Amino acid sequence: MKLGVLTVPLYDRSVEEAFKYLSGLGVTAVEIGTGGFPGNTHLNPDNCNVDEFKGLLQKYGLTISALSCHGNPVHPNREIAERDNDDFVKTCGLAERLGVDTVVTFSGCPGDYAGAKYPNWVTCAWPTDFLEILKYQWDEVLVPYWNDAVALAERHGVKKIALEMHPGFCVYNPRTLIQLREAVGPSIGANFDPSHLFWQGIKPVEALKALKGAVYHFHAKDTRVDEFNAAINGTLETTRYDDILNRGWVFRTVGYGTGETEWKSIISTLRAIGYDGAISIEHEDALMSVEEGLEKAINFLKPMLMYDKPAEMWWA
């Protein structure tokens, strides 16, 4: 395994400053934003000097775990959809030039009909209107889009499209990830981020087992569920992220949402299902600075990652 960081929170530093800082903390892999919600501050596909960028990686002993361009390429607003699809296309082309085989993004979420203005995230089976919306979204929009996107990615040598299972998008849990994977093919896998699963009531260890062979990237981010707020209003949450005391849950630095035992179990299960890639820290903790959040996460994870190959079972 490699200790990694998504560099997006370090947007106020140059790419070399970010690499130098992370390398000094013992980080060996970086995930770079190339468009969409992560932006492209550190790596813009339109003007990247590939040789220079590779030189910086080598200088600081880093490898790229993935390029990330989270967006909604099936948004019912054509302008947004085309922009996010363009970011995906450019990211795949840049991945080929950099020798990266993994791109992280979202599945996207369409509207409820062809003339819709906004996405419609369906979360219940009744009234049955919702199932009709879901059928339209998957059969007429989502699956056709990803069939084409996978073909394009493969032409650029991108073998792993790691979809972050995120509420608000059609792929938000293991079942929907597997559903799209079965419809489109094995290029589709998961960017497994436990923070989005904790508050849904999903147990990450069991979810990892269900996704064996389909985990292509991993985000290390935690969630703290407020048992009192959640006991009153549940965890389907529209309260603003900055209203921390009144939300049912908030994102936290690893170790501040769930404990060491939980994270050791997650790391061990990753090894057990055959994942040996980067553990990419994503900082979105509103109670900490970027530096404090990243450094606490690094210090928390560094001793529990498994760096060597497992020993032969001489006792078995």
N, C-alpha and C positions, 0 to 999 in steps of 0.2 A: 504494500500500500504506500501511497505518497500523501504527504501532508500538503494540501492545496488551499488556495484562496481565490475567490472571485474578486477581481481587482476593482470592480465598479465603485465601491465606496471610497476608493482613493482617487476619485476623479479630479481632486484639486492638486494632484502631483503629476509630474511628467511620468511617462511610462518608465523611464530609467530610474527616477526617484522611487517609484512604487516597487520596481523589481529589487532595487538595492535594499529598501526597507524590509521587504518580505524575506529576501534571502538571508538577511541578518538575523531574522527570527527563526530560521530553520525550515522555512517553507521551500518545497522542491518542485511544486507544480502550480501553474496559474491557469485560471479560467478567465477568458478575455471577452468583454462585451464588444459586439460588432454591429449593433443596431437594435431596433425595437426598444422595449422598455429599458434594457441595460445601457443603451446609448453606445457610442463608439469612440469615447474620449481617448482610450489607449490604443485602439486599433481600428482605423477607418478603412474599410475595403476599397474606397475610392482613391486613396493616396498612400497606401501602405508600401514602404520599401521593404520587401520581404527579406533581402539579405541583411539589411541593417537590423531588422527586428530579430532575426535569428541570431545575429551577433550579440544582441543584448541578452537574449535568453542564455546563450552559452557563457557570456561573461559572468552572469550571476547564478549559474548552475541550475537553471530552471527548464522545465518542459511545459508544454501546453496540454492541459487535460481536455479542454473543449473550447470551442467558440460559441458564444451565447447571443442569441438574437430574439429573445422572447417577444412575441407579438401575437396579433390576431389576423392571420392571413385569410380568414373566411368571414371577416367582419361584413355585415350587410351594407355598410357604407363603402362603396367601391373604392373611394380615394384612400381610406384607411387600409383596406384589404390589399390594394395594389402596393402601397408603401411598405407594409409589413412583409408581403411576399417578395418584394424587391430586395429587402434586407436579407431574407432567407437565401435567395438566389445568389446575391453577392457574397454572403457568408460561405456558402458551399464552394464558390469559385476560389475564395481566399483560402479556405481550408485545404483545397487541393494544392495551392502554391506553397502552403506552409507544411504540408505533410501531416495534417490533422484529420483524423477519421471520425470525429464526434462533434455533432452540433446540437446544442441545447436550445429548446424553444417550448412554446405552448402548442396544444392541439388547435386552439382557437375555438370560437363559439359563433355560429351564424345567428341570424334573426329567426323569427318564427314563420316568415314567408319571403318570397323573392323580393318584395317591395319594402321590406322592413327597414327601419332606421337604426335600431339598436339591437345588440345581441340579446338573446333570451336564454338564460341558463335554466334548464328544466330540472327540478329536484323532487317531483312527486308524480305518482302514476294516476292520480284521480283529482279532479274530473279528467275524463279520458282525452279531452282536448290536448293535454300536455303530451300524451303519447303520440298523437298525430304530429305535433311539433317536432318531437324527438325523431320520429321516422323521417320527416322531411330533412331535418338537419343532417342526419347520418347518411341517408341513402342518396340524397340529391346534392349535398354540399360537401360534407366532411370527407367521406370515403373517396369520392372522385378527386377532390383536391389533393389528398395525401397520396393517392396512387400516382398522380403526376409529379408531386414533390419528391417522392421516393425515387422515381426514375431519374429525375434531374440530379438528385444528390448522388446516386450511384454513378452517374456519368463523371462526377467530380471526385470519386473515390471516398465519399462520405458513406461509411458503412453503418454508422450508428446515429440515428436521429433520436435523441434523448428527450422525450416529452416530460415536462414537469407536471405532475399530477396536482392541479391547482383548481380549487373551487372557482366557479365563474366561467370555466371552460368545459368543453364536452368530455375531455379526459381529466378526471379529478380523483380517481381511486383505482385500485388494481383491476377491478372488473372492467371499467371503461378503457383502461390501457390495453388489456388483453383483447377486448372487443375490437379495437382499432388495429391492433397487431395482427389478429386473425384475418381481418378484412383486407389488409394492405400488404402484410408480409413482415419478415423478421428484421428489416431495417428499422422498424419502429420498436423502441424500448423506452425505459423509464429513466428520467433524471429523478432519482429518489430523494425527496426532501421531506424528512419526518415532520417538519414544522407544520405542513399543511395537512398532515394526517392526524396528528395528535388531537387537534380540536374537533375533528370529525368523529372521534371515538375509535379510530383505527389504531390497532397495535402494530407499530412498525416492524417488529420482529416477525410477526405472522404474515404481514404484507410482503416482506422480503422473501419469505419462503414461497409464497404464492407466485412471486415474480421471478423465481429462479431461472436464470438464462436470459432474462429480459431487463436486467438492471445494467444500464450503460454508463451512468454517471451518478454521483452522489453529492448532495448538498448537506453540509453540517450546519443546521440551524435549529433552534429549539423553540418551543411554545410553552407558555405558562397559562394553564386554564384556571381562571378564578372560580373556585368551586361555589362561592356564594352568589356571584353575579350569574353564573351559568345555571345555578339551581333555580333562579327566578325566571330568567329569559332564554335559557338554552345557549347554544353556541353558534346559531345562524346569526351573524353579527353585522349590523350596519352602523353601529356607533363608530365615530371617527377614531382612527388609529391613535391620535394624540390624546384622546379621552381615556387614558390608561386605567384610571380607578373605576370606571363604569363599564368597561368592556367585559365580555365573557372570557376573552383570551387575548393575549398579546404575544408577539414574537420576542424571543429572548436569545441572548448568547448561550451557546451550548453549556449545560450544567446549571443554568439559572431557571430553566423551565421544568426539566426532569433531571433526575440525579445520575450520579456516576454509574450506578448499577445498570440503569436502563441503557446508557450509552455504550457501556462495555458489551452488553447483550447485542446491541445493534451492530457494533463493529465485528463481534464474533460471528454473527449471523451472515454478515457480508462475506467474511472469509469462508464460511460453511457453504454458501451458495455459489462460490467460485469467483466472486468479485474481488479484483486485486488492483483496482484503479485508484484514482485520487479521491481523497476525502476533502471536498472543496468547501471551505468555510464561507458562509454568506452572512455578512453583518447587516442586520435590520433591527437592532435593539435600540429602542427610543430612549432608554435610560442610561446609555453609555455613549461615549465618544467612539468614533471609528477605531482609533488606536487602542483604546482600552478594551473595546469589544473584541477586536481581532486578537489582541495579545492574550486576553483571558481565554479565548477559545483555543488558541494555539497551545497555551500552557496546559489546558485541560485535556486536549486530545493527544498531544505529542506522546505521552507515556503509555497511552492505551492502544495506539495503532500497532498493527503487526507488520513489521518490515521484512522479516525473513520468511522464507518458505517453510511450511510446517515440516516437522521431523517425520521420519519414517516411524510407523507405529510398531516399534520393536516389542511392545507388550501385548500386541493383539494376535 
